[in-house]
């Protein structure tokens, strides 16, 4: 988990889309496994990810999973995930374009 406070675990995920199911799984393990230290156990999980607009605005790699993909995975996995989860998609709607991020599409790969 990236953050833990008051038994709420937070995963901030700008990872490759293939890792999406593991974001949900890790939080559920933190809530359900007896092997997790009591101080690290959670009652609720939060997953924060990028929408397509934020992904484009910040020039994230094309392989980064987005809110829509997370939502689709959560819909399929929900029956086997006992820990309550909140999915948050960060949007850049209305933000001015920026050159603050180099991204991966500007000649860093051949």
C-alpha positions in Angstrom: 0.0 0.0 0.0 1.1 3.5 -0.7 -0.7 5.0 2.3 -2.3 3.7 5.5 -4.2 5.7 8.1 -7.1 4.9 10.4 -7.4 1.4 8.8 -7.9 2.9 5.3 -5.4 1.7 2.8 -4.6 3.7 -0.3 -3.1 2.5 -3.6 -2.1 5.2 -6.1 -1.8 3.4 -9.3 -0.2 4.8 -12.5 1.1 1.4 -13.2 0.9 -0.8 -16.3 -2.6 -2.0 -16.9 -1.6 -5.6 -16.3 -1.2 -4.7 -12.6 -4.8 -3.6 -12.2 -6.1 -6.8 -10.6 -3.2 -6.8 -8.1 -4.2 -3.3 -6.8 -7.5 -4.7 -5.7 -6.0 -8.0 -4.5 -3.3 -6.3 -2.3 -5.9 -4.2 -0.5 -8.1 -7.3 0.1 -5.1 -9.2 1.5 -4.4 -6.3 3.8 -8.0 -6.5 5.0 -8.5 -10.2 5.2 -5.2 -12.1 5.7 -4.3 -13.2 9.3 -0.7 -13.0 8.3 -0.8 -9.2 7.9 0.4 -7.4 11.0 -2.4 -5.8 12.9 -1.0 -2.3 12.5 -1.1 -2.8 8.7 -4.7 -4.2 8.5 -7.4 -2.2 6.7 -11.1 -2.0 6.8 -11.5 0.0 3.6 -9.4 0.4 0.5 -9.0 3.3 -1.9 -7.5 3.0 -5.4 -6.5 6.3 -7.1 -5.9 6.2 -10.8 -5.8 8.4 -13.9 -8.6 9.0 -16.3 -7.8 9.1 -20.0 -7.6 12.9 -19.8 -5.0 12.9 -17.1 -3.0 10.2 -18.8 -2.9 12.3 -22.0 -2.2 15.6 -20.2 0.7 14.2 -18.3 2.0 12.1 -21.2 1.9 8.8 -19.3 3.0 5.7 -21.1 0.3 4.2 -23.3 0.4 1.0 -21.2 -0.8 2.8 -18.0 -4.1 1.5 -16.8 -6.9 4.1 -16.6 -10.1 4.6 -14.5 -12.3 2.9 -17.1 -10.1 -0.2 -17.2 -10.0 -0.3 -13.3 -13.8 0.0 -13.2 -14.2 -2.9 -15.7 -11.9 -5.1 -13.6 -13.6 -4.1 -10.4 -17.0 -5.0 -11.9 -15.7 -8.5 -12.6 -13.7 -9.0 -9.4 -16.3 -7.5 -6.9 -17.9 -10.9 -6.1 -14.6 -12.1 -4.7 -13.4 -8.9 -2.9 -14.8 -8.7 0.6 -13.1 -5.4 1.6 -15.1 -2.3 0.6 -13.2 -0.4 -2.1 -13.5 3.2 -3.4 -12.2 3.8 -6.9 -11.1 7.4 -7.7 -10.2 8.6 -11.2 -8.2 11.8 -11.4 -9.1 14.0 -14.4 -7.3 16.9 -16.0 -10.4 18.2 -17.7 -10.1 22.0 -18.0 -6.4 22.1 -17.3 -4.1 24.0 -19.6 -1.6 21.9 -21.6 1.8 21.7 -20.1 5.3 20.8 -21.1 6.3 19.9 -17.5 6.2 16.2 -18.4 8.6 14.6 -20.9 6.5 11.5 -21.4 7.6 8.5 -23.3 6.6 9.4 -26.8 9.2 12.1 -27.4 12.1 10.0 -28.7 13.0 8.0 -25.6 12.2 4.8 -27.4 13.2 3.7 -30.9 
